[in-house]
């Protein structure tokens, strides 16, 4: 497994944990936590897609 795939796995894991935190925030009925979790998910997915594009342009994927 090359380095690019390891990095993409870490981004996928971070996105998964953000999705889980949204469910947890709903369970504890915290509006602030829900908003923060959705923002974290958007941030992680955005950075992940941007990184994937850079890897693809450099021929690493």
PDB file of N, CA, C, O and CB in Angstrom:
ATOM      1  N   UNK A   1       0.853  -1.176   0.000  1.00  0.00           N
ATOM      2  CA  UNK A   1       0.000   0.000   0.000  1.00  0.00           C
ATOM      3  C   UNK A   1       0.900   1.240   0.000  1.00  0.00           C
ATOM      4  O   UNK A   1       1.764   1.402   0.861  1.00  0.00           O
ATOM      5  CB  UNK A   1      -0.971  -0.002   1.233  1.00  0.00           C
ATOM      6  N   UNK A   2       0.671   2.107  -0.990  1.00  0.00           N
ATOM      7  CA  UNK A   2       1.537   3.281  -1.066  1.00  0.00           C
ATOM      8  C   UNK A   2       1.078   4.379  -0.105  1.00  0.00           C
ATOM      9  O   UNK A   2       0.008   4.295   0.498  1.00  0.00           O
ATOM     10  CB  UNK A   2       1.570   3.819  -2.497  1.00  0.00           C
ATOM     11  N   UNK A   3       1.901   5.389   0.018  1.00  0.00           N
ATOM     12  CA  UNK A   3       1.674   6.449   1.000  1.00  0.00           C
ATOM     13  C   UNK A   3       0.375   7.215   0.733  1.00  0.00           C
ATOM     14  O   UNK A   3      -0.309   7.612   1.676  1.00  0.00           O
ATOM     15  CB  UNK A   3       2.851   7.415   1.002  1.00  0.00           C
ATOM     16  N   UNK A   4       0.032   7.425  -0.532  1.00  0.00           N
ATOM     17  CA  UNK A   4      -1.181   8.168  -0.878  1.00  0.00           C
ATOM     18  C   UNK A   4      -2.425   7.439  -0.389  1.00  0.00           C
ATOM     19  O   UNK A   4      -3.365   8.067   0.098  1.00  0.00           O
ATOM     20  CB  UNK A   4      -1.262   8.388  -2.392  1.00  0.00           C
ATOM     21  N   UNK A   5      -2.435   6.126  -0.518  1.00  0.00           N
ATOM     22  CA  UNK A   5      -3.605   5.361  -0.068  1.00  0.00           C
ATOM     23  C   UNK A   5      -3.733   5.374   1.451  1.00  0.00           C
ATOM     24  O   UNK A   5      -4.847   5.368   1.975  1.00  0.00           O
ATOM     25  CB  UNK A   5      -3.520   3.917  -0.568  1.00  0.00           C
ATOM     26  N   UNK A   6      -2.627   5.391   2.153  1.00  0.00           N
ATOM     27  CA  UNK A   6      -2.664   5.481   3.617  1.00  0.00           C
ATOM     28  C   UNK A   6      -3.254   6.825   4.038  1.00  0.00           C
ATOM     29  O   UNK A   6      -4.074   6.891   4.954  1.00  0.00           O
ATOM     30  CB  UNK A   6      -1.241   5.300   4.219  1.00  0.00           C
ATOM     31  N   UNK A   7      -2.833   7.891   3.365  1.00  0.00           N
ATOM     32  CA  UNK A   7      -3.359   9.222   3.673  1.00  0.00           C
ATOM     33  C   UNK A   7      -4.855   9.273   3.398  1.00  0.00           C
ATOM     34  O   UNK A   7      -5.610   9.826   4.197  1.00  0.00           O
ATOM     35  CB  UNK A   7      -2.626  10.303   2.851  1.00  0.00           C
ATOM     36  N   UNK A   8      -5.295   8.701   2.276  1.00  0.00           N
ATOM     37  CA  UNK A   8      -6.720   8.697   1.946  1.00  0.00           C
ATOM     38  C   UNK A   8      -7.508   7.857   2.957  1.00  0.00           C
ATOM     39  O   UNK A   8      -8.648   8.193   3.278  1.00  0.00           O
ATOM     40  CB  UNK A   8      -6.939   8.158   0.516  1.00  0.00           C
ATOM     41  N   UNK A   9      -6.920   6.783   3.455  1.00  0.00           N
ATOM     42  CA  UNK A   9      -7.579   5.982   4.486  1.00  0.00           C
ATOM     43  C   UNK A   9      -7.775   6.793   5.760  1.00  0.00           C
ATOM     44  O   UNK A   9      -8.815   6.689   6.409  1.00  0.00           O
ATOM     45  CB  UNK A   9      -6.765   4.716   4.785  1.00  0.00           C
ATOM     46  N   UNK A  10      -6.790   7.591   6.118  1.00  0.00           N
ATOM     47  CA  UNK A  10      -6.904   8.424   7.321  1.00  0.00           C
ATOM     48  C   UNK A  10      -8.019   9.450   7.154  1.00  0.00           C
ATOM     49  O   UNK A  10      -8.781   9.694   8.090  1.00  0.00           O
ATOM     50  CB  UNK A  10      -5.565   9.135   7.619  1.00  0.00           C
ATOM     51  N   UNK A  11      -8.123  10.060   5.958  1.00  0.00           N
ATOM     52  CA  UNK A  11      -9.213  10.997   5.702  1.00  0.00           C
ATOM     53  C   UNK A  11     -10.574  10.295   5.766  1.00  0.00           C
ATOM     54  O   UNK A  11     -11.533  10.845   6.307  1.00  0.00           O
ATOM     55  CB  UNK A  11      -9.026  11.666   4.333  1.00  0.00           C
ATOM     56  N   UNK A  12     -10.653   9.088   5.217  1.00  0.00           N
ATOM     57  CA  UNK A  12     -11.906   8.336   5.264  1.00  0.00           C
ATOM     58  C   UNK A  12     -12.284   7.994   6.704  1.00  0.00           C
ATOM     59  O   UNK A  12     -13.456   8.069   7.072  1.00  0.00           O
ATOM     60  CB  UNK A  12     -11.792   7.051   4.428  1.00  0.00           C
ATOM     61  N   UNK A  13     -11.320   7.630   7.501  1.00  0.00           N
ATOM     62  CA  UNK A  13     -11.574   7.316   8.898  1.00  0.00           C
ATOM     63  C   UNK A  13     -12.035   8.557   9.668  1.00  0.00           C
ATOM     64  O   UNK A  13     -12.936   8.476  10.503  1.00  0.00           O
ATOM     65  CB  UNK A  13     -10.319   6.728   9.542  1.00  0.00           C
ATOM     66  N   UNK A  14     -11.416   9.692   9.384  1.00  0.00           N
ATOM     67  CA  UNK A  14     -11.816  10.948  10.031  1.00  0.00           C
ATOM     68  C   UNK A  14     -13.245  11.327   9.637  1.00  0.00           C
ATOM     69  O   UNK A  14     -14.016  11.795  10.475  1.00  0.00           O
ATOM     70  CB  UNK A  14     -10.840  12.087   9.655  1.00  0.00           C
ATOM     71  N   UNK A  15     -13.598  11.129   8.370  1.00  0.00           N
ATOM     72  CA  UNK A  15     -14.966  11.417   7.926  1.00  0.00           C
ATOM     73  C   UNK A  15     -15.962  10.474   8.602  1.00  0.00           C
ATOM     74  O   UNK A  15     -17.050  10.895   8.994  1.00  0.00           O
ATOM     75  CB  UNK A  15     -15.073  11.294   6.389  1.00  0.00           C
ATOM     76  N   UNK A  16     -15.596   9.221   8.736  1.00  0.00           N
ATOM     77  CA  UNK A  16     -16.455   8.255   9.411  1.00  0.00           C
ATOM     78  C   UNK A  16     -16.687   8.652  10.869  1.00  0.00           C
ATOM     79  O   UNK A  16     -17.815   8.589  11.359  1.00  0.00           O
ATOM     80  CB  UNK A  16     -15.841   6.852   9.337  1.00  0.00           C
ATOM     81  N   UNK A  17     -15.636   9.056  11.554  1.00  0.00           N
ATOM     82  CA  UNK A  17     -15.775   9.483  12.950  1.00  0.00           C
ATOM     83  C   UNK A  17     -16.625  10.744  13.061  1.00  0.00           C
ATOM     84  O   UNK A  17     -17.357  10.914  14.036  1.00  0.00           O
ATOM     85  CB  UNK A  17     -14.396   9.727  13.573  1.00  0.00           C
ATOM     86  N   UNK A  18     -16.533  11.625  12.074  1.00  0.00           N
ATOM     87  CA  UNK A  18     -17.384  12.819  12.074  1.00  0.00           C
ATOM     88  C   UNK A  18     -18.848  12.438  11.912  1.00  0.00           C
ATOM     89  O   UNK A  18     -19.719  13.023  12.556  1.00  0.00           O
ATOM     90  CB  UNK A  18     -16.963  13.784  10.953  1.00  0.00           C
ATOM     91  N   UNK A  19     -19.125  11.454  11.051  1.00  0.00           N
ATOM     92  CA  UNK A  19     -20.507  10.992  10.870  1.00  0.00           C
ATOM     93  C   UNK A  19     -21.041  10.353  12.144  1.00  0.00           C
ATOM     94  O   UNK A  19     -22.198  10.556  12.512  1.00  0.00           O
ATOM     95  CB  UNK A  19     -20.593   9.993   9.706  1.00  0.00           C
ATOM     96  N   UNK A  20     -20.204   9.588  12.807  1.00  0.00           N
ATOM     97  CA  UNK A  20     -20.608   8.966  14.069  1.00  0.00           C
ATOM     98  C   UNK A  20     -20.886  10.039  15.117  1.00  0.00           C
ATOM     99  O   UNK A  20     -21.826   9.919  15.902  1.00  0.00           O
ATOM    100  CB  UNK A  20     -19.520   7.989  14.572  1.00  0.00           C
ATOM    101  N   UNK A  21     -20.064  11.087  15.126  1.00  0.00           N
ATOM    102  CA  UNK A  21     -20.272  12.156  16.108  1.00  0.00           C
ATOM    103  C   UNK A  21     -21.566  12.914  15.854  1.00  0.00           C
ATOM    104  O   UNK A  21     -22.158  13.440  16.797  1.00  0.00           O
ATOM    105  CB  UNK A  21     -19.099  13.124  16.089  1.00  0.00           C
ATOM    106  N   UNK A  22     -22.024  12.986  14.602  1.00  0.00           N
ATOM    107  CA  UNK A  22     -23.319  13.608  14.322  1.00  0.00           C
ATOM    108  C   UNK A  22     -24.425  12.801  14.996  1.00  0.00           C
ATOM    109  O   UNK A  22     -25.314  13.370  15.629  1.00  0.00           O
ATOM    110  CB  UNK A  22     -23.569  13.708  12.790  1.00  0.00           C
ATOM    111  N   UNK A  23     -24.370  11.489  14.862  1.00  0.00           N
ATOM    112  CA  UNK A  23     -25.362  10.631  15.515  1.00  0.00           C
ATOM    113  C   UNK A  23     -25.325  10.754  17.017  1.00  0.00           C
ATOM    114  O   UNK A  23     -26.371  10.790  17.666  1.00  0.00           O
ATOM    115  CB  UNK A  23     -25.149   9.195  15.126  1.00  0.00           C
ATOM    116  N   UNK A  24     -24.141  10.817  17.573  1.00  0.00           N
ATOM    117  CA  UNK A  24     -24.004  10.970  19.025  1.00  0.00           C
ATOM    118  C   UNK A  24     -24.553  12.318  19.477  1.00  0.00           C
ATOM    119  O   UNK A  24     -25.214  12.410  20.511  1.00  0.00           O
ATOM    120  CB  UNK A  24     -22.530  10.828  19.448  1.00  0.00           C
ATOM    121  N   UNK A  25     -24.276  13.359  18.703  1.00  0.00           N
ATOM    122  CA  UNK A  25     -24.767  14.695  19.059  1.00  0.00           C
ATOM    123  C   UNK A  25     -26.295  14.745  19.017  1.00  0.00           C
ATOM    124  O   UNK A  25     -26.923  15.413  19.839  1.00  0.00           O
ATOM    125  CB  UNK A  25     -24.177  15.755  18.109  1.00  0.00           C
ATOM    126  N   UNK A  26     -26.883  14.040  18.061  1.00  0.00           N
ATOM    127  CA  UNK A  26     -28.341  13.974  18.008  1.00  0.00           C
ATOM    128  C   UNK A  26     -28.876  13.234  19.225  1.00  0.00           C
ATOM    129  O   UNK A  26     -29.898  13.619  19.794  1.00  0.00           O
ATOM    130  CB  UNK A  26     -28.810  13.286  16.711  1.00  0.00           C
ATOM    131  N   UNK A  27     -28.179  12.166  19.625  1.00  0.00           N
ATOM    132  CA  UNK A  27     -28.629  11.376  20.775  1.00  0.00           C
ATOM    133  C   UNK A  27     -28.595  12.183  22.072  1.00  0.00           C
ATOM    134  O   UNK A  27     -29.467  12.017  22.925  1.00  0.00           O
ATOM    135  CB  UNK A  27     -27.765  10.127  20.922  1.00  0.00           C
ATOM    136  N   UNK A  28     -27.599  13.053  22.228  1.00  0.00           N
ATOM    137  CA  UNK A  28     -27.536  13.842  23.460  1.00  0.00           C
ATOM    138  C   UNK A  28     -28.286  15.167  23.326  1.00  0.00           C
ATOM    139  O   UNK A  28     -28.335  15.960  24.267  1.00  0.00           O
ATOM    140  CB  UNK A  28     -26.081  14.108  23.838  1.00  0.00           C
ATOM    141  N   UNK A  29     -28.876  15.400  22.139  1.00  0.00           N
ATOM    142  CA  UNK A  29     -29.717  16.566  21.872  1.00  0.00           C
ATOM    143  C   UNK A  29     -28.980  17.883  22.107  1.00  0.00           C
ATOM    144  O   UNK A  29     -29.482  18.780  22.785  1.00  0.00           O
ATOM    145  CB  UNK A  29     -30.958  16.515  22.738  1.00  0.00           C
ATOM    146  N   UNK A  30     -27.788  17.978  21.538  1.00  0.00           N
ATOM    147  CA  UNK A  30     -26.985  19.184  21.654  1.00  0.00           C
ATOM    148  C   UNK A  30     -26.880  19.852  20.278  1.00  0.00           C
ATOM    149  O   UNK A  30     -26.226  19.332  19.374  1.00  0.00           O
ATOM    150  CB  UNK A  30     -25.575  18.856  22.226  1.00  0.00           C
ATOM    151  N   UNK A  31     -27.523  20.994  20.136  1.00  0.00           N
ATOM    152  CA  UNK A  31     -27.516  21.707  18.864  1.00  0.00           C
ATOM    153  C   UNK A  31     -26.091  22.134  18.494  1.00  0.00           C
ATOM    154  O   UNK A  31     -25.681  22.010  17.340  1.00  0.00           O
ATOM    155  CB  UNK A  31     -28.447  22.935  18.931  1.00  0.00           C
ATOM    156  N   UNK A  32     -25.348  22.634  19.472  1.00  0.00           N
ATOM    157  CA  UNK A  32     -23.964  23.060  19.202  1.00  0.00           C
ATOM    158  C   UNK A  32     -23.118  21.896  18.692  1.00  0.00           C
ATOM    159  O   UNK A  32     -22.351  22.059  17.743  1.00  0.00           O
ATOM    160  CB  UNK A  32     -23.326  23.653  20.474  1.00  0.00           C
ATOM    161  N   UNK A  33     -23.249  20.739  19.304  1.00  0.00           N
ATOM    162  CA  UNK A  33     -22.468  19.572  18.892  1.00  0.00           C
ATOM    163  C   UNK A  33     -22.873  19.101  17.496  1.00  0.00           C
ATOM    164  O   UNK A  33     -22.027  18.659  16.718  1.00  0.00           O
ATOM    165  CB  UNK A  33     -22.641  18.430  19.902  1.00  0.00           C
ATOM    166  N   UNK A  34     -24.149  19.195  17.183  1.00  0.00           N
ATOM    167  CA  UNK A  34     -24.613  18.802  15.850  1.00  0.00           C
ATOM    168  C   UNK A  34     -23.992  19.715  14.795  1.00  0.00           C
ATOM    169  O   UNK A  34     -23.471  19.244  13.784  1.00  0.00           O
ATOM    170  CB  UNK A  34     -26.162  18.854  15.767  1.00  0.00           C
ATOM    171  N   UNK A  35     -24.051  21.012  15.038  1.00  0.00           N
ATOM    172  CA  UNK A  35     -23.495  21.967  14.080  1.00  0.00           C
ATOM    173  C   UNK A  35     -21.989  21.788  13.945  1.00  0.00           C
ATOM    174  O   UNK A  35     -21.454  21.825  12.837  1.00  0.00           O
ATOM    175  CB  UNK A  35     -23.819  23.404  14.506  1.00  0.00           C
ATOM    176  N   UNK A  36     -21.309  21.595  15.063  1.00  0.00           N
ATOM    177  CA  UNK A  36     -19.860  21.394  15.026  1.00  0.00           C
ATOM    178  C   UNK A  36     -19.498  20.105  14.286  1.00  0.00           C
ATOM    179  O   UNK A  36     -18.512  20.071  13.548  1.00  0.00           O
ATOM    180  CB  UNK A  36     -19.291  21.360  16.452  1.00  0.00           C
ATOM    181  N   UNK A  37     -20.277  19.060  14.476  1.00  0.00           N
ATOM    182  CA  UNK A  37     -20.001  17.789  13.808  1.00  0.00           C
ATOM    183  C   UNK A  37     -20.213  17.887  12.306  1.00  0.00           C
ATOM    184  O   UNK A  37     -19.422  17.354  11.528  1.00  0.00           O
ATOM    185  CB  UNK A  37     -20.881  16.690  14.382  1.00  0.00           C
ATOM    186  N   UNK A  38     -21.273  18.564  11.900  1.00  0.00           N
ATOM    187  CA  UNK A  38     -21.534  18.738  10.467  1.00  0.00           C
ATOM    188  C   UNK A  38     -20.437  19.599   9.841  1.00  0.00           C
ATOM    189  O   UNK A  38     -19.995  19.326   8.725  1.00  0.00           O
ATOM    190  CB  UNK A  38     -22.930  19.383  10.235  1.00  0.00           C
ATOM    191  N   UNK A  39     -20.001  20.630  10.551  1.00  0.00           N
ATOM    192  CA  UNK A  39     -18.917  21.473  10.045  1.00  0.00           C
ATOM    193  C   UNK A  39     -17.619  20.672   9.936  1.00  0.00           C
ATOM    194  O   UNK A  39     -16.882  20.813   8.960  1.00  0.00           O
ATOM    195  CB  UNK A  39     -18.713  22.699  10.960  1.00  0.00           C
ATOM    196  N   UNK A  40     -17.341  19.839  10.925  1.00  0.00           N
ATOM    197  CA  UNK A  40     -16.137  19.005  10.884  1.00  0.00           C
ATOM    198  C   UNK A  40     -16.195  18.029   9.711  1.00  0.00           C
ATOM    199  O   UNK A  40     -15.188  17.801   9.041  1.00  0.00           O
ATOM    200  CB  UNK A  40     -15.968  18.235  12.208  1.00  0.00           C
ATOM    201  N   UNK A  41     -17.360  17.457   9.465  1.00  0.00           N
ATOM    202  CA  UNK A  41     -17.518  16.535   8.345  1.00  0.00           C
ATOM    203  C   UNK A  41     -17.268  17.254   7.024  1.00  0.00           C
ATOM    204  O   UNK A  41     -16.559  16.737   6.161  1.00  0.00           O
ATOM    205  CB  UNK A  41     -18.922  15.908   8.354  1.00  0.00           C
ATOM    206  N   UNK A  42     -17.839  18.431   6.862  1.00  0.00           N
ATOM    207  CA  UNK A  42     -17.622  19.197   5.638  1.00  0.00           C
ATOM    208  C   UNK A  42     -16.165  19.558   5.448  1.00  0.00           C
ATOM    209  O   UNK A  42     -15.650  19.491   4.331  1.00  0.00           O
ATOM    210  CB  UNK A  42     -18.459  20.453   5.652  1.00  0.00           C
ATOM    211  N   UNK A  43     -15.498  19.936   6.516  1.00  0.00           N
ATOM    212  CA  UNK A  43     -14.079  20.292   6.458  1.00  0.00           C
ATOM    213  C   UNK A  43     -13.224  19.093   6.069  1.00  0.00           C
ATOM    214  O   UNK A  43     -12.381  19.187   5.176  1.00  0.00           O
ATOM    215  CB  UNK A  43     -13.615  20.850   7.805  1.00  0.00           C
ATOM    216  N   UNK A  44     -13.444  17.968   6.739  1.00  0.00           N
ATOM    217  CA  UNK A  44     -12.636  16.767   6.477  1.00  0.00           C
ATOM    218  C   UNK A  44     -12.867  16.267   5.050  1.00  0.00           C
ATOM    219  O   UNK A  44     -11.913  15.910   4.358  1.00  0.00           O
ATOM    220  CB  UNK A  44     -12.973  15.649   7.496  1.00  0.00           C
ATOM    221  N   UNK A  45     -14.126  16.238   4.607  1.00  0.00           N
ATOM    222  CA  UNK A  45     -14.403  15.750   3.260  1.00  0.00           C
ATOM    223  C   UNK A  45     -13.828  16.704   2.218  1.00  0.00           C
ATOM    224  O   UNK A  45     -13.313  16.261   1.191  1.00  0.00           O
ATOM    225  CB  UNK A  45     -15.917  15.575   3.049  1.00  0.00           C
ATOM    226  N   UNK A  46     -13.911  18.003   2.468  1.00  0.00           N
ATOM    227  CA  UNK A  46     -13.354  18.970   1.528  1.00  0.00           C
ATOM    228  C   UNK A  46     -11.849  18.828   1.384  1.00  0.00           C
ATOM    229  O   UNK A  46     -11.324  18.809   0.271  1.00  0.00           O
ATOM    230  CB  UNK A  46     -13.692  20.373   1.966  1.00  0.00           C
ATOM    231  N   UNK A  47     -11.158  18.730   2.508  1.00  0.00           N
ATOM    232  CA  UNK A  47      -9.707  18.552   2.471  1.00  0.00           C
ATOM    233  C   UNK A  47      -9.347  17.211   1.828  1.00  0.00           C
ATOM    234  O   UNK A  47      -8.369  17.120   1.086  1.00  0.00           O
ATOM    235  CB  UNK A  47      -9.116  18.639   3.895  1.00  0.00           C
ATOM    236  N   UNK A  48     -10.128  16.183   2.108  1.00  0.00           N
ATOM    237  CA  UNK A  48      -9.870  14.865   1.522  1.00  0.00           C
ATOM    238  C   UNK A  48     -10.014  14.866   0.012  1.00  0.00           C
ATOM    239  O   UNK A  48      -9.169  14.308  -0.689  1.00  0.00           O
ATOM    240  CB  UNK A  48     -10.806  13.841   2.116  1.00  0.00           C
ATOM    241  N   UNK A  49     -11.071  15.483  -0.500  1.00  0.00           N
ATOM    242  CA  UNK A  49     -11.258  15.540  -1.947  1.00  0.00           C
ATOM    243  C   UNK A  49     -10.176  16.392  -2.616  1.00  0.00           C
ATOM    244  O   UNK A  49      -9.709  16.062  -3.706  1.00  0.00           O
ATOM    245  CB  UNK A  49     -12.645  16.096  -2.280  1.00  0.00           C
ATOM    246  N   UNK A  50      -9.783  17.479  -1.965  1.00  0.00           N
ATOM    247  CA  UNK A  50      -8.726  18.328  -2.507  1.00  0.00           C
ATOM    248  C   UNK A  50      -7.401  17.561  -2.557  1.00  0.00           C
ATOM    249  O   UNK A  50      -6.655  17.661  -3.531  1.00  0.00           O
ATOM    250  CB  UNK A  50      -8.574  19.613  -1.660  1.00  0.00           C
ATOM    251  N   UNK A  51      -7.118  16.801  -1.507  1.00  0.00           N
ATOM    252  CA  UNK A  51      -5.888  16.010  -1.466  1.00  0.00           C
ATOM    253  C   UNK A  51      -5.919  14.912  -2.526  1.00  0.00           C
ATOM    254  O   UNK A  51      -4.904  14.640  -3.168  1.00  0.00           O
ATOM    255  CB  UNK A  51      -5.687  15.396  -0.068  1.00  0.00           C
ATOM    256  N   UNK A  52      -7.073  14.284  -2.710  1.00  0.00           N
ATOM    257  CA  UNK A  52      -7.189  13.242  -3.720  1.00  0.00           C
ATOM    258  C   UNK A  52      -6.946  13.805  -5.116  1.00  0.00           C
ATOM    259  O   UNK A  52      -6.298  13.161  -5.942  1.00  0.00           O
ATOM    260  CB  UNK A  52      -8.566  12.583  -3.648  1.00  0.00           C
ATOM    261  N   UNK A  53      -7.463  15.001  -5.383  1.00  0.00           N
ATOM    262  CA  UNK A  53      -7.228  15.630  -6.679  1.00  0.00           C
ATOM    263  C   UNK A  53      -5.736  15.888  -6.897  1.00  0.00           C
ATOM    264  O   UNK A  53      -5.221  15.661  -7.992  1.00  0.00           O
ATOM    265  CB  UNK A  53      -8.016  16.944  -6.787  1.00  0.00           C
ATOM    266  N   UNK A  54      -5.042  16.361  -5.860  1.00  0.00           N
ATOM    267  CA  UNK A  54      -3.607  16.610  -5.980  1.00  0.00           C
ATOM    268  C   UNK A  54      -2.836  15.320  -6.209  1.00  0.00           C
ATOM    269  O   UNK A  54      -1.903  15.286  -7.012  1.00  0.00           O
ATOM    270  CB  UNK A  54      -3.084  17.313  -4.733  1.00  0.00           C
ATOM    271  N   UNK A  55      -3.218  14.263  -5.511  1.00  0.00           N
ATOM    272  CA  UNK A  55      -2.562  12.963  -5.713  1.00  0.00           C
ATOM    273  C   UNK A  55      -2.782  12.468  -7.144  1.00  0.00           C
ATOM    274  O   UNK A  55      -1.858  11.955  -7.775  1.00  0.00           O
ATOM    275  CB  UNK A  55      -3.097  11.920  -4.699  1.00  0.00           C
ATOM    276  N   UNK A  56      -4.004  12.625  -7.651  1.00  0.00           N
ATOM    277  CA  UNK A  56      -4.321  12.172  -9.003  1.00  0.00           C
ATOM    278  C   UNK A  56      -3.522  12.981 -10.045  1.00  0.00           C
ATOM    279  O   UNK A  56      -3.022  12.423 -11.021  1.00  0.00           O
ATOM    280  CB  UNK A  56      -5.847  12.299  -9.269  1.00  0.00           C
ATOM    281  N   UNK A  57      -3.410  14.297  -9.825  1.00  0.00           N
ATOM    282  CA  UNK A  57      -2.648  15.134 -10.756  1.00  0.00           C
ATOM    283  C   UNK A  57      -1.168  14.777 -10.763  1.00  0.00           C
ATOM    284  O   UNK A  57      -0.508  14.886 -11.796  1.00  0.00           O
ATOM    285  CB  UNK A  57      -2.817  16.603 -10.401  1.00  0.00           C
ATOM    286  N   UNK A  58      -0.642  14.349  -9.614  1.00  0.00           N
ATOM    287  CA  UNK A  58       0.766  13.961  -9.519  1.00  0.00           C
ATOM    288  C   UNK A  58       0.997  12.503  -9.898  1.00  0.00           C
ATOM    289  O   UNK A  58       2.141  12.047  -9.902  1.00  0.00           O
ATOM    290  CB  UNK A  58       1.274  14.206  -8.115  1.00  0.00           C
ATOM    291  N   UNK A  59      -0.052  11.767 -10.212  1.00  0.00           N
ATOM    292  CA  UNK A  59       0.088  10.374 -10.623  1.00  0.00           C
ATOM    293  C   UNK A  59       0.352   9.408  -9.486  1.00  0.00           C
ATOM    294  O   UNK A  59       0.892   8.325  -9.710  1.00  0.00           O
ATOM    295  CB  UNK A  59       1.178  10.262 -11.607  1.00  0.00           C
ATOM    296  N   UNK A  60      -0.017   9.776  -8.276  1.00  0.00           N
ATOM    297  CA  UNK A  60       0.220   8.887  -7.136  1.00  0.00           C
ATOM    298  C   UNK A  60      -0.926   7.908  -6.896  1.00  0.00           C
ATOM    299  O   UNK A  60      -0.750   6.920  -6.183  1.00  0.00           O
ATOM    300  CB  UNK A  60       0.449   9.706  -5.889  1.00  0.00           C
ATOM    301  N   UNK A  61      -2.094   8.166  -7.478  1.00  0.00           N
ATOM    302  CA  UNK A  61      -3.223   7.243  -7.326  1.00  0.00           C
ATOM    303  C   UNK A  61      -3.455   6.464  -8.590  1.00  0.00           C
ATOM    304  O   UNK A  61      -4.365   5.638  -8.648  1.00  0.00           O
ATOM    305  CB  UNK A  61      -4.488   7.992  -6.944  1.00  0.00           C
TER     306      UNK A  61
END
